[in-house]
């Protein structure tokens, strides 16, 4: 695992070095300064690294896919900037969000610019399949928007099925990871079943990642603030499963807490008890493990090399992460 972490850190450093070159222009200041601000914010860079690993696992090389890797990181940051506006969040990775530091108009322009810059870098990719790659990239953006729309719709709905929730997080979270592995595979020249395995690996990885994120909210030992999703009244998998599996009395108690203007620590403990009594926490943990196992089956179909082994290690990292 230590070797994996070192390789991961090396890739992250490479991505960060390339991101420093993205917005070197100075004028207009109101555009390029916020773009640089976003890209200088420390991130794990999981998505571009995933694209590189997928490319290498399929027989490609990092220099072949580096521009595409930068493109997906720029696209990811676009989603964060616009998500922060929609959710009215003040902080992102410990720093003020763009709309908080500047204003909403500047944040919208910054997000739009990041999309344009992402295409600019994607189209630098030297590949006979560039049209296919651009199509995958564009369809992925549409799915991301659909996922965000579903998430916003759910805010005004009490009753959502587990299936509806999984569809939403597949579009909003897993889809970008799927885009990464597909494009990485395309650049490497992969075909048919290999592309399918890369895509399905990323789908299951993305679902596991988001469900694990929901679970970590309920673990005091995690790096997240305990119960923050409940305080913000987010419709997580835990919320959805509990509401669909509680009896009428528990359901009324549950909804009453979420209808409060402000949720306190005692409320959070009551909700956690409901998550336990309805089997919700157990269900979520089992879902994460099941998704990880499915992802592992698909990655095992790929040729064995260092990148393939790193993709497997990434699954272990997701399963055991605490933040």
SVG drawing of the C-alpha trace seen along z (x, -y; Angstrom):
<svg xmlns="http://www.w3.org/2000/svg" viewBox="-48 -42 55 53">
<polyline fill="none" stroke="black" stroke-width="0.4" points="0.0,0.0 2.9,-2.4 4.2,-1.9 0.7,-2.6 0.5,-5.8 3.8,-7.0 2.8,-6.4 -0.5,-8.1 1.4,-11.1 3.7,-11.2 0.8,-11.3 -0.9,-14.0 2.3,-16.1 2.4,-15.7 -1.2,-16.8 -0.6,-19.8 2.4,-20.8 0.2,-20.7 -2.6,-22.6 -0.2,-25.5 0.1,-26.1 -3.6,-26.2 -4.4,-29.9 -1.2,-31.8 -2.8,-34.7 -3.3,-37.7 -6.2,-39.6 -9.0,-40.0 -8.1,-39.6 -11.8,-39.0 -11.7,-35.8 -8.2,-34.3 -7.7,-35.1 -10.7,-33.0 -9.7,-30.2 -6.2,-30.0 -7.7,-30.2 -9.9,-27.1 -7.0,-25.1 -4.6,-26.0 -6.9,-24.5 -5.5,-21.2 -7.4,-18.2 -6.9,-14.4 -6.9,-14.5 -8.5,-11.0 -10.3,-11.6 -7.3,-12.5 -5.2,-9.7 -8.0,-7.3 -7.9,-8.2 -4.1,-7.7 -4.3,-4.3 -7.1,-3.2 -5.0,-4.2 -1.9,-2.4 -3.9,0.7 -5.1,1.0 -1.5,0.7 -1.2,-3.1 1.3,-5.6 0.9,-8.6 2.2,-11.1 -0.6,-9.9 -3.4,-10.8 -2.0,-13.7 -4.0,-16.4 -7.2,-14.4 -6.4,-13.8 -6.1,-17.6 -9.4,-18.0 -11.3,-15.8 -9.8,-17.6 -10.9,-21.0 -14.4,-19.6 -14.6,-18.3 -13.7,-21.7 -16.4,-23.3 -18.9,-21.0 -17.6,-22.0 -17.8,-25.7 -21.4,-25.5 -22.5,-23.0 -21.3,-25.5 -23.4,-28.2 -26.5,-26.0 -26.0,-24.8 -24.9,-28.2 -21.8,-26.6 -19.3,-29.0 -16.3,-26.7 -14.7,-24.2 -11.6,-22.2 -11.2,-24.7 -11.2,-27.8 -13.9,-30.3 -15.9,-29.2 -15.6,-31.4 -19.1,-33.0 -18.3,-33.8 -14.8,-35.2 -16.0,-37.2 -19.7,-37.0 -22.1,-34.6 -21.6,-36.2 -17.9,-35.7 -18.4,-32.1 -20.7,-31.3 -18.2,-32.8 -15.4,-30.8 -17.3,-27.6 -18.1,-28.3 -14.5,-29.1 -13.4,-25.8 -15.6,-23.9 -14.1,-25.7 -10.6,-25.1 -11.4,-21.4 -12.4,-21.0 -9.3,-23.0 -7.1,-20.4 -9.1,-17.4 -8.7,-18.3 -4.9,-18.4 -5.1,-14.6 -3.4,-12.9 -5.7,-10.0 -7.4,-8.6 -10.5,-8.2 -10.7,-11.9 -14.2,-12.2 -15.3,-9.3 -13.4,-10.7 -15.1,-14.1 -18.5,-12.4 -17.9,-10.4 -16.8,-13.6 -19.9,-15.6 -22.4,-12.9 -20.8,-12.7 -21.4,-16.4 -25.1,-16.0 -25.4,-13.1 -23.7,-15.2 -26.3,-17.9 -29.1,-15.4 -27.7,-14.0 -27.5,-17.5 -31.1,-18.2 -32.3,-15.0 -30.5,-15.9 -32.2,-19.3 -35.6,-17.7 -35.1,-15.3 -34.8,-18.3 -38.5,-18.9 -39.5,-15.2 -39.9,-13.2 -40.3,-9.8 -37.6,-8.6 -36.8,-5.0 -33.4,-3.4 -33.4,-2.8 -34.1,-6.5 -31.3,-7.5 -28.8,-5.1 -29.7,-6.5 -29.0,-10.0 -25.6,-9.2 -24.7,-7.2 -25.2,-10.3 -23.9,-12.9 -20.9,-11.0 -20.1,-7.7 -20.6,-9.1 -17.5,-11.3 -15.4,-8.3 -16.8,-6.3 -15.9,-9.0 -12.3,-8.9 -11.8,-5.2 -13.6,-5.1 -11.5,-7.9 -8.3,-6.4 -9.1,-3.1 -10.0,-4.8 -6.6,-6.6 -4.8,-3.3 -6.7,-1.7 -8.8,0.6 -11.9,2.1 -15.1,4.0 -15.1,5.9 -12.0,4.1 -13.8,0.7 -16.9,2.2 -14.8,3.6 -13.2,0.2 -16.5,-1.5 -18.2,0.9 -15.3,0.8 -15.7,-2.9 -19.4,-2.8 -19.2,-0.4 -16.3,-2.4 -18.3,-5.7 -21.4,-4.2 -19.3,-2.7 -17.5,-6.0 -20.7,-8.0 -22.4,-5.4 -19.3,-5.3 -19.4,-9.0 -23.0,-8.8 -21.9,-6.2 -18.9,-8.2 -21.3,-11.0 -22.5,-8.6 -19.1,-7.6 -17.5,-9.7 -14.0,-8.4 -14.2,-9.6 -12.7,-12.8 -16.1,-14.3 -18.1,-16.3 -20.5,-13.8 -24.0,-14.2 -23.3,-17.0 -25.5,-15.5 -28.4,-15.3 -27.9,-18.9 -28.1,-19.9 -31.1,-17.6 -29.4,-15.9 -31.3,-13.1 -28.6,-10.4 -28.9,-6.7 -29.3,-6.4 -32.3,-8.8 -33.9,-7.1 -33.5,-3.5 -34.6,-4.4 -37.7,-6.2 -38.6,-3.2 -38.1,-0.6 -39.5,-2.3 -42.9,-1.6 -45.4,-4.5 -44.6,-5.6 -40.8,-5.7 -41.4,-7.3 -43.4,-10.2 -40.7,-10.7 -38.0,-10.6 -39.8,-13.2 -40.6,-15.4 -36.8,-15.8 -36.1,-16.6 -38.9,-19.3 -37.3,-21.1 -35.8,-24.5 -32.5,-23.5 -31.4,-20.0 -29.3,-19.6 -27.0,-16.9 -29.8,-15.0 -31.7,-14.8 -28.7,-13.4 -28.4,-10.6 -32.1,-9.8 -31.7,-9.6 -28.7,-7.4 -30.7,-5.1 -33.4,-4.9 -30.7,-4.1 -29.7,-1.2 -33.2,0.1 -34.2,0.1 -31.1,2.0 -30.0,-1.0 -26.4,-1.2 -26.0,2.5 -27.6,2.2 -25.2,-0.7 -22.1,1.1 -23.1,4.2 -23.8,2.1 -20.3,0.6 -18.7,4.1 -20.9,5.4 -20.0,2.6 -16.3,3.0 -16.4,6.7 -18.2,6.1 -15.6,3.5 -12.9,5.9 -14.3,8.6 -14.2,6.2 -10.7,5.0 -9.5,8.6 -10.5,9.0 -7.9,6.5 -4.3,7.6 -2.2,7.8 0.3,4.9 1.2,2.2 -1.7,-0.1 -4.2,2.8 -2.8,3.6 -3.1,-0.1 -6.8,-0.1 -7.3,2.8 -5.5,0.9 -7.8,-2.1 -10.7,0.1 -9.1,1.0 -8.4,-2.7 -12.1,-3.5 -13.3,-0.7 -11.1,-1.7 -11.1,-5.5 -12.1,-7.7 -12.6,-11.0"/>
</svg>
